[in-house]
Amino acid sequence: QAKEEAASNAASSVESGRRFETYSGDYDLTYQDGGEVMKGQMSIQLTNNPQLNGYTITGVNVDEDGSSNVIDGFVHYTGEAWWVDEVESGQDKGLRVISAGKFDLENNNFEGTWKASSGRGGNYIKFDSTNATKTFESSADASPQTLQEMLNTDIPTVYGASDAEIPVVSAVQDVEAANGPIVSAVAVPPPQATAVASAPPLNATPVIPSVYVPKP
């Protein structure tokens, strides 16, 4: 139920502040338990989970019931949160406590309630941290290249090297037939040409292939 309420509240809340990549802090807390005020301390770590629009939560809690570990939970980007911790030792070993409420991660505090599997429950009176640390995802400049920047880009042009010869196609008289001479075209292959990517020579002029046909 706490999980569903947190998700519902997150859907109707507005996200504030910049998203963290990681978050950690030691929280001092006081809480009501059967008319009494108890104290404890909880170490919390949050890890960004963009697929779920929030942070996974882990941590260790030490209070009047002993030491407990967070075994499940989630914190939405809006701060709406819930988690379950389980006592690992002492006379209350195996006791589970679910906490639900809202984090203010900009000011490092939490407001909410707790309820144990034994049926006890109450409000958190104080739940804040003075040593929280945060890391952010580094973002590189991914702005697209402008058209002018594309036009100014120096792209090398391929020119034919000076030792490259242009093939000459010549027409050679073959044999005479009844209807007139038959002319066959023979292509003379040049030596192997090489291509060099460079700037054009200062006095470069284009080389245009020519066709020579001898008179019959």
One Martini backbone bead per residue (centre of mass of N, CA, C, O) as a GRO file, in nm:
protein
  216
    1GLN     BB    1   0.057   0.063  -0.021
    2ALA     BB    2   0.299   0.258  -0.002
    3LYS     BB    3   0.386   0.223  -0.294
    4GLU     BB    4   0.124   0.330  -0.427
    5GLU     BB    5   0.119   0.608  -0.288
    6ALA     BB    6   0.389   0.710  -0.396
    7ALA     BB    7   0.315   0.691  -0.697
    8SER     BB    8   0.067   0.876  -0.682
    9ASN     BB    9   0.210   1.128  -0.566
   10ALA     BB   10   0.421   1.155  -0.795
   11ALA     BB   11   0.215   1.205  -1.030
   12SER     BB   12   0.114   1.489  -0.868
   13SER     BB   13   0.401   1.592  -0.879
   14VAL     BB   14   0.685   1.810  -0.872
   15GLU     BB   15   0.982   1.837  -0.992
   16SER     BB   16   1.285   1.919  -0.809
   17GLY     BB   17   1.562   1.987  -0.923
   18ARG     BB   18   1.843   1.808  -0.963
   19ARG     BB   19   1.963   1.526  -1.073
   20PHE     BB   20   2.110   1.243  -0.948
   21GLU     BB   21   2.341   0.988  -0.944
   22THR     BB   22   2.428   1.029  -0.639
   23TYR     BB   23   2.341   0.953  -0.284
   24SER     BB   24   2.456   1.053   0.051
   25GLY     BB   25   2.370   0.992   0.411
   26ASP     BB   26   2.342   1.095   0.752
   27TYR     BB   27   2.066   1.034   0.965
   28ASP     BB   28   1.889   1.202   1.201
   29LEU     BB   29   1.650   1.055   1.439
   30THR     BB   30   1.304   1.093   1.539
   31TYR     BB   31   1.041   0.899   1.717
   32GLN     BB   32   0.737   0.754   1.757
   33ASP     BB   33   0.662   0.515   2.045
   34GLY     BB   34   0.408   0.484   2.242
   35GLY     BB   35   0.462   0.796   2.353
   36GLU     BB   36   0.753   0.788   2.267
   37VAL     BB   37   1.092   0.907   2.222
   38MET     BB   38   1.311   0.821   1.968
   39LYS     BB   39   1.639   0.720   1.855
   40GLY     BB   40   1.852   0.758   1.555
   41GLN     BB   41   2.035   0.611   1.267
   42MET     BB   42   2.078   0.675   0.905
   43SER     BB   43   2.211   0.520   0.618
   44ILE     BB   44   2.207   0.661   0.282
   45GLN     BB   45   2.153   0.532  -0.058
   46LEU     BB   46   2.146   0.667  -0.391
   47THR     BB   47   2.038   0.553  -0.726
   48ASN     BB   48   2.005   0.605  -1.039
   49ASN     BB   49   1.678   0.533  -1.229
   50PRO     BB   50   1.547   0.616  -1.526
   51GLN     BB   51   1.345   0.380  -1.590
   52LEU     BB   52   1.185   0.460  -1.294
   53ASN     BB   53   1.201   0.759  -1.204
   54GLY     BB   54   1.460   0.727  -0.993
   55TYR     BB   55   1.564   0.570  -0.679
   56THR     BB   56   1.759   0.362  -0.529
   57ILE     BB   57   1.762   0.203  -0.198
   58THR     BB   58   2.003   0.209   0.065
   59GLY     BB   59   2.079   0.080   0.409
   60VAL     BB   60   2.131   0.177   0.762
   61ASN     BB   61   1.975   0.105   1.082
   62VAL     BB   62   1.988   0.268   1.415
   63ASP     BB   63   1.806   0.166   1.709
   64GLU     BB   64   1.613   0.037   1.960
   65ASP     BB   65   1.596  -0.245   1.784
   66GLY     BB   66   1.860  -0.199   1.621
   67SER     BB   67   1.992  -0.344   1.340
   68SER     BB   68   1.922  -0.246   0.996
   69ASN     BB   69   1.823  -0.332   0.660
   70VAL     BB   70   1.771  -0.244   0.345
   71ILE     BB   71   1.556  -0.445   0.114
   72ASP     BB   72   1.357  -0.210   0.014
   73GLY     BB   73   1.289   0.046  -0.242
   74PHE     BB   74   1.187   0.399  -0.326
   75VAL     BB   75   1.273   0.709  -0.512
   76HIS     BB   76   1.140   0.967  -0.641
   77TYR     BB   77   1.202   1.260  -0.802
   78THR     BB   78   0.990   1.409  -0.602
   79GLY     BB   79   1.046   1.224  -0.311
   80GLU     BB   80   0.880   0.995  -0.309
   81ALA     BB   81   0.869   0.733  -0.047
   82TRP     BB   82   0.997   0.390   0.020
   83TRP     BB   83   1.080   0.144   0.285
   84VAL     BB   84   1.253  -0.162   0.393
   85ASP     BB   85   1.347  -0.285   0.715
   86GLU     BB   86   1.565  -0.533   0.881
   87VAL     BB   87   1.626  -0.699   1.157
   88GLU     BB   88   1.944  -0.880   1.238
   89SER     BB   89   1.927  -0.848   1.561
   90GLY     BB   90   1.821  -0.965   1.847
   91GLN     BB   91   1.497  -0.971   1.979
   92ASP     BB   92   1.403  -0.829   1.681
   93LYS     BB   93   1.458  -1.037   1.485
   94GLY     BB   94   1.284  -0.985   1.169
   95LEU     BB   95   1.191  -0.713   1.188
   96ARG     BB   96   0.968  -0.499   1.011
   97VAL     BB   97   0.998  -0.173   0.843
   98ILE     BB   98   0.785   0.079   0.715
   99SER     BB   99   0.850   0.363   0.512
  100ALA     BB  100   0.676   0.686   0.454
  101GLY     BB  101   0.712   0.968   0.213
  102LYS     BB  102   0.927   1.271   0.194
  103PHE     BB  103   1.184   1.404   0.020
  104ASP     BB  104   1.440   1.665   0.065
  105LEU     BB  105   1.728   1.676  -0.123
  106GLU     BB  106   1.813   1.975  -0.101
  107ASN     BB  107   1.775   1.970   0.242
  108ASN     BB  108   1.803   1.690   0.382
  109ASN     BB  109   1.498   1.558   0.425
  110PHE     BB  110   1.223   1.392   0.617
  111GLU     BB  111   0.870   1.301   0.580
  112GLY     BB  112   0.691   1.065   0.800
  113THR     BB  113   0.633   0.714   0.841
  114TRP     BB  114   0.588   0.418   1.054
  115LYS     BB  115   0.575   0.043   1.031
  116ALA     BB  116   0.542  -0.250   1.194
  117SER     BB  117   0.495  -0.598   1.203
  118SER     BB  118   0.380  -0.569   1.511
  119GLY     BB  119   0.194  -0.275   1.481
  120ARG     BB  120   0.369  -0.058   1.515
  121GLY     BB  121   0.370   0.317   1.521
  122GLY     BB  122   0.453   0.640   1.347
  123ASN     BB  123   0.633   0.935   1.361
  124TYR     BB  124   0.851   1.157   1.227
  125ILE     BB  125   1.015   1.426   1.375
  126LYS     BB  126   1.313   1.357   1.275
  127PHE     BB  127   1.494   1.380   0.939
  128ASP     BB  128   1.835   1.450   0.901
  129SER     BB  129   2.119   1.603   0.721
  130THR     BB  130   2.485   1.725   0.728
  131ASN     BB  131   2.653   1.506   0.502
  132ALA     BB  132   2.559   1.524   0.223
  133THR     BB  133   2.618   1.365  -0.097
  134LYS     BB  134   2.669   1.459  -0.451
  135THR     BB  135   2.618   1.341  -0.785
  136PHE     BB  136   2.676   1.412  -1.133
  137GLU     BB  137   2.613   1.400  -1.455
  138SER     BB  138   2.802   1.426  -1.721
  139SER     BB  139   2.771   1.686  -1.980
  140ALA     BB  140   2.800   1.712  -2.305
  141ASP     BB  141   2.829   1.889  -2.593
  142ALA     BB  142   2.538   1.823  -2.823
  143SER     BB  143   2.539   2.028  -3.038
  144PRO     BB  144   2.467   2.097  -3.346
  145GLN     BB  145   2.580   2.154  -3.651
  146THR     BB  146   2.611   2.404  -3.847
  147LEU     BB  147   2.604   2.512  -4.167
  148GLN     BB  148   2.854   2.696  -4.151
  149GLU     BB  149   3.040   2.480  -4.028
  150MET     BB  150   3.021   2.290  -4.268
  151LEU     BB  151   3.133   2.495  -4.487
  152ASN     BB  152   3.415   2.536  -4.318
  153THR     BB  153   3.500   2.265  -4.380
  154ASP     BB  154   3.797   2.091  -4.453
  155ILE     BB  155   3.789   1.922  -4.762
  156PRO     BB  156   3.948   1.707  -4.943
  157THR     BB  157   4.078   1.691  -5.275
  158VAL     BB  158   4.083   1.496  -5.566
  159TYR     BB  159   4.373   1.453  -5.768
  160GLY     BB  160   4.558   1.406  -6.030
  161ALA     BB  161   4.847   1.298  -6.090
  162SER     BB  162   5.120   1.375  -6.292
  163ASP     BB  163   5.164   1.049  -6.376
  164ALA     BB  164   4.887   1.051  -6.506
  165GLU     BB  165   4.730   0.891  -6.775
  166ILE     BB  166   4.533   0.938  -7.051
  167PRO     BB  167   4.339   0.764  -7.233
  168VAL     BB  168   4.355   0.669  -7.583
  169VAL     BB  169   4.126   0.676  -7.846
  170SER     BB  170   4.149   0.478  -8.139
  171ALA     BB  171   4.099   0.454  -8.487
  172VAL     BB  172   4.106   0.150  -8.681
  173GLN     BB  173   4.163   0.008  -8.971
  174ASP     BB  174   4.061  -0.291  -9.090
  175VAL     BB  175   3.837  -0.371  -9.320
  176GLU     BB  176   3.692  -0.439  -9.624
  177ALA     BB  177   3.371  -0.407  -9.739
  178ALA     BB  178   3.099  -0.384  -9.933
  179ASN     BB  179   2.983  -0.127  -9.746
  180GLY     BB  180   3.264  -0.067  -9.624
  181PRO     BB  181   3.434   0.041  -9.374
  182ILE     BB  182   3.576  -0.091  -9.075
  183VAL     BB  183   3.567   0.034  -8.743
  184SER     BB  184   3.783   0.002  -8.461
  185ALA     BB  185   3.802   0.031  -8.112
  186VAL     BB  186   4.100   0.114  -7.923
  187ALA     BB  187   4.221   0.073  -7.600
  188VAL     BB  188   4.482   0.238  -7.430
  189PRO     BB  189   4.643   0.154  -7.161
  190PRO     BB  190   4.762   0.281  -6.888
  191PRO     BB  191   4.935   0.335  -6.651
  192GLN     BB  192   4.938   0.324  -6.331
  193ALA     BB  193   4.742   0.512  -6.127
  194THR     BB  194   4.749   0.785  -5.899
  195ALA     BB  195   4.607   0.907  -5.588
  196VAL     BB  196   4.595   1.240  -5.440
  197ALA     BB  197   4.538   1.410  -5.142
  198SER     BB  198   4.518   1.755  -5.235
  199ALA     BB  199   4.612   2.039  -5.326
  200PRO     BB  200   4.615   2.235  -5.583
  201PRO     BB  201   4.790   2.366  -5.803
  202LEU     BB  202   4.849   2.682  -5.891
  203ASN     BB  203   4.873   2.602  -6.230
  204ALA     BB  204   4.624   2.442  -6.272
  205THR     BB  205   4.491   2.236  -6.535
  206PRO     BB  206   4.269   2.082  -6.703
  207VAL     BB  207   4.230   1.745  -6.817
  208ILE     BB  208   4.130   1.648  -7.148
  209PRO     BB  209   4.012   1.413  -7.321
  210SER     BB  210   4.107   1.266  -7.641
  211VAL     BB  211   4.013   1.208  -7.992
  212TYR     BB  212   4.164   1.007  -8.244
  213VAL     BB  213   4.105   1.019  -8.609
  214PRO     BB  214   4.205   0.880  -8.882
  215LYS     BB  215   4.235   0.889  -9.197
  216PRO     BB  216   4.158   0.673  -9.471
   0.00000   0.00000   0.00000
